[in-house]
Amino acid sequence: ALMFLREHFREPSTPAAMVGALAQWFAYFGDPEAALEAHSLALKRGQGAGPSTWYPVMREMRRLPEFKQLVREIGFVDFWREDGWGDFCKPLGADDFECQ
């Protein structure tokens, strides 16, 4: 299944919404790194992070250090620090946080 998913993920013509769906399938089949790569690509192609970021299947993706960098880059951490932390991420001291 992962080989099939990677084949479609590498296609430049794959629509952003499909790339976002592929992220969920990567996560389901146990490849959180590929899930994050697909999720990031979907964002770059104009597909919002959306609720799928917080689905249970994406838990391992959210624990990756690269995910922390992504949410910093897109401004989530600044937003959380101003308006409150959600259910999945919480602060660790003044400069760090973790996501479940």
N, C-alpha and C positions, 0 to 999 in steps of 0.2 A: 504494500500500500504506500509506504514512504517513497519508493522509487517512482510510482505513478504520480504522487503529489509533487515531487521535485520536478518531474518532467513538465508539468503544467505551470508550476511556479516560475520556471526559468523562461517561459514564453513571454516576450515583451508585449505581446498583444493581449495578454490575459487582463481583463478589466479589474480595476481596483477592488470592486465589491467581491469578485471571485478570489482575489489575493487575500482579502480579509477572511473569507470562508476557509481558504487553504490554511491560514494560520490556526484556526480552530482544529482542523483535521490533523495538522502536524502535532499540536498539543495532545490531541486524543490518542495518537499513535506513539506518544512518548518522546517527541523531539522538541523540547521547549526552545532550544536555540533556533531551529528552523521556524518555529511558531513566531518568535520575536522578530526574526528577519522578515518574514512575510507581513507581520503586523506593521512593522516600520515602513516597509515598502508601500503598503496600502495607505498609510498616512501621507507618504510623499506623493502618492498619486491622487491625493485629494479625498480619499475615503476617511472619514472621521474615525477616531478611536472607538467611539460607540460603546454600547453596553457589553460587547463581546470581550472587552479587556478584562471585565470583572467576572466572567463566567467561571464556575468551578474548574472546568477543564483547563483553564489558562493559569491556574495557581502556580505551577512550576515555572512558567514563563515569567510571572510577576516576581519570582524570587531571584531571578538572574541579575547580576550587577549591571548588565547592559540595559535592562528594563528601567532600573533606577536612573540611569543616564538619560534614557528616552523621556521619561516623565519630567525630568528636570528641564530638558531642552524644550519641550512643548508647553512648559509653564504650569504643569499641574502642582508641583511642589510649592511654588510661590502662592498659587491659589489656595492650597490647603493650609499653608501657614497663616494666611490672612483670614480665611473663611471657615476653617475647621477641617479636620481630617475625616475621611469617610470610613466605611466599614473595613476596607481592605489594606489600608496603609496607615502607619502611625509614626510619629516622630521618635527618634532615638537621640536625645540630646538636642543641642542647638543647631547642628549642621548635618545630621544624618536622619535616616528613616528606614523603615522596612515595610515590605508588602507581603501579604499572605495570599 
